Amino acid sequence: MLKRPVDKSKLPSRYVTEGPAKAPHRSYMYAMGLSEDEIAQPLIGVATCWNEAAPCNISLNRQAQAVKLGVRAAAGTPREFTTITVTDGIAMGHEGMRSSLASREAIADTVELTMRGHCYDAIVGLAGCDKSLPGMMMAMIRLNTPSVFIYGGSILPGRLNGKDVTVQDVFEAVGQHQAGNYSDEQLAVLERIACPSAGACGGQFTANTMACVSEAIGLALPNSSGAPAPYESRDQYSIASGEAVMNLLEKNIRARDIVTRKSLENAARVVACTGGSTNAGLHLPAMAHEAGIDFFLDDVCEIFRDTPYFVDLKPGGQFVAKDLYEAGGVPVVMRELRKAGLIHEDCMTATGRTIGEELDMVDRDADGTVIHPVEAPLTKTGGVVGLKGNLAPDGAIVKVAGIPSQHQVFVGPARVFECEEEAFEAVKARQYEEGEVLVIRNEGPAGGPGMREMLATTAALSGQGMGKKVSLITDGRFSGATRGFCVGHVGPEAAHGGPIALVQNGDMITIDAIKGNISVDVSDEEMAKRKENWKGPRETIYASGALWKYSQLVGSAKFGAVTHPGGKKERHVYMDL
């Protein structure tokens, strides 16, 4: 073990380990088998979202043990704890999805409370599924401790008829089954082989998007997000992360030294060039909020607008996370961005070195198949586009990766649904027409409550072969696995009286992803009249409990759908108490 002299006079753990008055506290630690030396060392929180809910999280427990080896090797004392996860693939398409986004806040809150309550000096956080990644990183930024993030890794693709398949294919197969084009037997085979291992969904859906963000923003070790969950190399990254957090603690490099306005911009670039999930437009502002940085949906979309899209990943492209890893991963992607002058190189990372210094050590080039050269991109603008107009004054977001430019403008009459279930039943029964804009409202953060994802509905449309023949807009969200011309995060949401609450069947809606416009052909006077006659937010069945509490606290999606005042209002920093 590498011994280091420890001065705890400025570390939080002094409140539970130092001096005669802390004898009762130390007695609890002796009860857990800690030695006198271990109690005297820095206490490092090792937080995981391990559970048996889904494959995304099932390997985190094993990886946490490897992190603890690294912490111990660098003369720290690891203390493992767990928090919740709600996994979107299981929660999708029913009431359970209301818990998903709210779980992000619960993860951040519970990690914060555990760290504060036990006075841990630094944190290594492991997460595997969509909301657990930003939730864990938000806690790190909020606490402003030395912090290292580790992604649990992606799932391996299934193989069917010589092709890679993912859970997205299963959702879309449900639509084909409803259309009579897919048999019970075919569905039974596909569902058994689409997800062959531990790990999060394999395409550039939300989990892998936010895993790329963790590297690009600097909280994760370079290339640590890429290896699939079953790979033994994940344990090596975990050990290295445990050692790295001790280095950060020694140098007093904290989460907010790493997460800055510039590093948030780097992260948004990586989302755009990989055709990442629209949910990054929600999570990056929420992470910025914890540091007191103004970085909103508009700012994210501005970066998306002038970033080339050059990494060919599902759902808009061909490849999965394993393929990106084998092509060199996020470091090679960022190296390509650097060639175009699109990376801030002076940002600090979890290694204690800057992004520029890390990229200087990358010796691989774009392979031209998964990662295209930045000078020869798939498209010249990002795979995700921001929209604004009289239907979404606070903005909206659409993923255009894989959609040809001639299909990025859509004009059609509205068909309005008051919730996702209503829309899904209509799609299932084919009660819609080609050329329509399906409007799903009352699904925003407060109005849902919980801002559900619409993958069941969009996948059913794709499975029916109608994904390119209709458009869909909502004040809710879309899964990172959604494809087709689908606009989410429309704000203000219906529950707050936004224009989406006032749209009527037959209103002509224009969505122009090239110009960044979303509008409804209704005069201001008519909209004002409709607003006067609006009966207010739809009542939900959530009049108590966690989702009621969330609906009361949550703010606009434009600002990240956050539930507390954030870094700007804080009066202390946890590490300095």
N, C-alpha and C positions, 0 to 999 in steps of 0.2 A: 504494500500500500504506500502511495506517495504521501508522505506527511508534510503538512504545511502549518506554519504557525497561525493560530486562529485568534483574532481579536474580535470578540463578540460585542464590544461596547457600542457598535453602531448597527448590529444586526437584530432583526425582530426576535430571533430565537432566544435572545438574552432574557426575555420576559418569562421564559419557561425553563431555562436551564442554569442560570447564573445566580450564585449567592445563597446564603442559608435560608432565606425566605422561600426559595423555590424547591426546598426539599420534598414537599408533597408532590409537586409536578414531576420531579425526577423519579420519585418512587413509582409512578405510573410507567415511566420509561424503562426502569429496571424490570418491571413486571412483564414487559414485552421482550425481554432478553437483550436489551441494549447494554453495552459496557460503558464504563466511565468515560473512556476515550470517545466512544460514539456519541455520547450525550454532549460532550464538549465541542464536537465538530458542528459545522453548519448543518441545519436541518433542511432537506430539500424535498418539497412536495413532488410526488410523481402521480399525476392525476390522469385517470383513464376514464373513457366512456364505455368500459367493457360491459356487455350484457349478452343474454341469450335471445335477444329479439330478432337478430338478423345477422347474416354473414359479415356485414361491414365491421362489426365490433368484436367478433368472436375470438380474434387472434390478439387483441390488445392486452389481455392479461399476460400472455407469454412474452410479448414485447416489453411490457413493463418490468419484468424480471431482468431483462437484458439492460434496460436503462439503469436499474438499481446497481447492477454490476459496475457500470461506468461511473456512477456517482461514488460508489465505495472506493473504486480504484483511484479516484482523484481526491480522496480524503473528505468526502461528504457523507452524511447519514441520510439515506433515502427514506421517505415515509409515504407509502402508497395509499391512495384513496380513490374512490370511484364517484362518478356522478351519472346522471341519467342520459339516455339517448332515446329519441323517437326516430325511427327509421322510415323514411318516406316511402320506400317500396312496399312496406307492410301497411303503412297508414294511408296509402293512396286510394282515392276514389270513394271515400266514405267519411263518416264523422270524425274518425281518428286523425285525419289530416289537419283538423283544426289545432291539434296539439303540437304540430311540427314546428312552426316558426316560434311559437311561445316557448318551446323547449330550448331554443337558442338562448333566450334570456335566463331561463332557469339554470342552464349549464353555467353561464357566466356568473350568475348570482351564487350558486352553490359552491363553485370553485373559489370565488372570492371569500365566502363565509368560512370555508374550511381553512384556507390559508390564513385569514385573520385570526380565527379562533385558536389555531395551534401555532401561530407565529412562525411559519416557515419562511426561510430566507430566500428561496428561489424556487422556480417551478420548471419541471419538464412535463408537458401536456401531450397526451396521446388521444387521437380522435379518429373515427373511421367513417362517419356518415354525415350527410349534407350539413345539418345545422350544428353538429357537434364541433366541426372545424372552426367556423367563425366564433361560436360560443366560447370555445377554449381560448382562442386568440384574444377575444374581447376581455376575458378575465385577466390575461397576462398584461394587456395594455392598461386596464383599469388599475391593477395593483402596482404596475410599474416596477416589478421585480426583475432581476435577471431571469430570462425565460428562453426556453427552447421548445419548439413545437415539433411533433412527429406525427405524420400521417400513418394510419394503420396499413395502408396499401390497397391496391385495387384487386378485384376478383379476376381470375383468369377467364377468358372467353370460353363459352361452350362451342362445340363443333357439331354441325348438322349438315349433311350432304356436302361436305368439303368446304363449308363456310363457317366463319366465326359468327356466333349468335350471342346476344346479351338479353337482359331482362326487357329492354325496349322492344325487342322482337316478340316477346311474349305478350306485352301489352297490345302491340299492333295485331298480333294473331287473334286476340279476342275480338277486335273489330272485323277481321276477316271471317271469323267464326260466325259472328252475328250476321254477316252478309251472305252466309251460306257457302263461302269459298274455302273453308278450312274445317276439317272433320273433328269430331271428338277425339278420335284416335291420334290424329296429327298433333292436336293441342296437348294431349297427354304425354306424347313423346317430347315435345319442345319444352314443356314446363319442367321436365325431369332433368334436362341436360343444359339448360341455358345458364345456370349458375353452378358451376362445378367445384367451387372451393370457397374458402374464407376470402373476405375482401369486399370493398365497396364497388358499386356499379362501374363497369370497365370503360365506358365511353367518356367523352369530355362533358359529363353531366356535372351536377353541382359539387359532388364530393371531390372528383379529380380536378375540377376547376379551382376549388378553394385549396386543394393540396398544392397546385401550381402557384397559387397566391402565397402560400406559406413560405415557399422558397424565394419567390420573386420579391417579397416584402422584406425578407431577411431573417424571419423568425425560425426557419427550419434550415438544417444543414444542406448545402448544395447536393442535388441529385437524390436527396433522401426520400422524396415523395414518389419516386418512379417505380421501384421494385414491387411487384405484386405481393399481396399479403402472405402467400405460402412460401415465398422465397426465403431461404435461410439468411440471405444477405440483409434482410430487414433487421435482424438481431444485431448485426455489426453497426448499422446506422443507429440503433437504439443505444448500444454501448457508447458509441462516439458522442451521442447527444447528452448522455449522462456526464461524460467527461467535459463536454463543451460548456454545460451550465456552470460547472465549477470554475472554469476559466473566466466566464463572464462575471461571476460573483467576485472573483479575485480582482478583476479589473474595474468592477462597479459599472459594467455596461448593462443598462436596463432596457426594458421593452420599448420605452419611448425614445431611447437613443437610436433604436432600430426602426420603429414605425414613425415615419415623418411624412410630411406632404409629398416629398420626392419619392419615398419608397412606395407610398400608395399609388402614385402615378406609374411607377415601374410595374406594380402588380396589375393595374388596369390594362397596361400594354400587353402583358402576357395573356390576360383573359381574352382580349380582342384578337390577338394574332393566332390563338388556338381555337377560336370559335367557341369560347366557353359559355357557361350557363348565364342566362339573364339574371339569376339570383345574385351574381356578384355585384350587380347594381344596387342590391339591398344590403349586402354584407360589408362591402368596402366602406360605405358611409357609416355603418354602425361601428365598425372598428375605428374609424377616424374619430367618431363621436367620443369614444372612451378616452382619447388623447386630447380632446378639446380642439380638434382640427376641423375646419370647415371643408368638407369634401363630400359633396352631395351627388344625387343622381345626375344632375346636369354636368357636373365636373367629370364624372365617370364617362358619360356619353360623349363629351367633347374629345376625350382621349380615344374612345372607340372609333370616332369619326375619321381620325387621320392616322390610324394604325393599320398597316396591311395585314391581311389574313393569309397565313402561309403554312399552318400546321393542319394536316388533313385528318381530323379525328371525327368519330361518330359523335352526335347523331347526323350532322350535316355532311360528314365525310366518310372515309372508309375504315379508319384504324382505331385501335383501343389503346388504353394506357400502357399496356405491356409493350406495344410496338413503339410508342414514344420513348419509353425507357431504353429500349434496345437501340434506338436511333441517337441516344445521347441525352435525352431528357431536357428538363428546363434549362440547364446551363447552356446547351447548344442553342435552344430557342432564344435565350437572352443574348447570346453572342451574336446571333443574326440581327436582333433588334439594335445591338450596339453598333453594328456596321452601318445602320441607317441613322445613327445619332439619336435613337429613341430611348436610351437608358441613362438614368442619372447614376453615374459610376461611383460617386462619393458616399453612397448610403452604407451604413454599418450593417453587418450581418452577425448571425449567431456564432460564427467562427472567430469573431474579434477582428476580422479583416473586412475591407469594403467590397462591394459588388464588383468594382473594377478590378481589384486585386484577385478576386475569385475567378473572374472571367479571363484574366491573363493566364490562368492555369488550365483553361479548357483547350484541348488540342484536337477536338473533333469538329468536323464541318457538317452542314446540313446534308442529309443523305439524298435529297431530291425526291423522295417518295413519301415519307411521313412528314419530315420537315423540309419544306421547299426553301430555296435561297430567298432572302428577303427582297432581293432585286427582281425575283420572278415569282411573285406571290400568286395564290389562288385568286384573290381579288385585292384591289388596291385599298379598300377600306375594311374596317374590322368586321368580325362575324356577328357583332351585336351593335344595334343602332338605337339611338334615342329619338323619340318623337315628341312633338309639342303641337298644340293647336287648341281650337275652342272646345274640343272634346276632352282634352287632357292639359289644362293650363299648367299643372304642376309636373307634367311630363309623363311619359310611358316608355316602354322598352320592348324591342323586338329582336329576335335572333334571325339573322339572314344568312348565316353560314350555310352554304350548299344550295341557296336559292338563287337562280340566275337573275341578273338585273332586270330583265324584261318582266319578271314575275314579282318585282318588289314594289309595284304600285297596284292597289286594289280598290275598286269603287263598287259599292253595292248597297242594297237596302238592308236595314237592320232587322234582325229577328231577335227579340229581347227575351232573356230568361232571368228569373229572379234569384236563381242559385244554380250551383253546378249540377245537382241531381236532376233538376228540371231539364237542363241542357243535355245531359247524358241520356235520359230517357227519350228525348226527341231525336237525338242522333241514332240511338239504337233502333227506333221505330222509323227512321228515315223521314222524320217530319221536318224537313228543311229542304231548301232548294239550292241548286248550284248557283254560285254568284252572290250568295247572301253573306252578310257580316253577322256572325253569331255574337251577341252581346251577353256576357254573363256578369251580372252585377251583384252587389251585397256580399262580396267575397273578399273585401279588403281586410287590413289588419284589425280594425275595430269592428267593422260591420259583419265579418264572417261569424264569430270572430276567428282570427288566426290566419287569414290570407292563404287559403288553401291553394295547392297546385292542381292543375287541370289535366294531368297526364291521361287519366282514364278517357276523358272526352276527346282530347286531341289524338290519342292513339287509336281510338275507335274510328275517327274520321279518316286517319291514314290507312287503317286496315280496310275501310270501305272504298279506298281509292279516291277519296274526296279531299285529301289534305291540301291539294293545290287548287281546288275548285271552290272552296269557301275560305273566308278568313274568320278569325275569332279574336275578340277583345274582352278584357276583364280587368276589374280592379283587384283581382286576386293575382296569383303567380302561375308560372308554368314550370314544369319540371325541366331540369337540364337535359332530359331525354326527349323533350318535345321537339318535333320538327313540323314544318308547315308555317304559314304566315300567321303567327299568333302573337298578339300584342298584350303584354301584361303590365302590372303596376300602374294602371291608369289612375291619375290623381288630379284633384282630390277624389277620394273614393266615394261611393254612393252614400254610405252612412254619414259622411260629412257634407252631403248636399252637392257633390261634384256634378258636372254636366252628365256623367254616365248615368246618374240617377234619373235624369230627365228625358233620356232618349226613348223614342217610341217606335213600335214596329213600322217599317217602311221608310223611316228617315234615311236619307242617302249619306253614307259614310265614306270618306276618302282616307286611305292609308297610303302614304308615300314615303317609303323607307329611303329613297334616294334623296329627297329634299328634307326628310325629317319631319313630316307633317302628319297630323291626325286630326281630322275635322268632320263635323256633321253639318249638313246643309240645312241649317235651321237658323233663322234670324235671331239677333240678340234680343229683340222685342218678344219673340215667341218663347225663347228660353226663359226670359224674365217672368213671363206669364206662367209658364210651367212651374217655375220655382215657387211662385206665390201659392200655387195649388198643390205643391208637394206636401205629402202628409208626414214627412219626417222619416227617420231610419226605420227599416223593417225590424220588428221585434224578433229576437232570437230565443231559443230555449235555454240559453246560458245566462241565468239570472243570479248565479252564485258560483263559488268555486274558483279555480285557477284561471279558467278562460274568461269569466266575468271580470276578475281582477285585471287580467291582461287587456281586455277591451277598454277598461277605464283609463289605463295608463298609456297605452300605445299611441305613438305619434304617426305622422305621415310616412308612407313608403319612400317619399322623396328624400327624407332625412335618415332612412335606414330602418324605420319601424322600431324605434328604440323606446324604452320605458322609464328612463331616468335622465336627470339633467346633464350628465356627462362630465368630461374633464374640465370644461370651462367653469363649472360651478363648484368644483371640489375645493375644500379648504385645507386639505392635508394630503400628503403622499404616504401610502401605507409603509413603504420601506424606511421612511424617516420619522416614524412615530417613536 
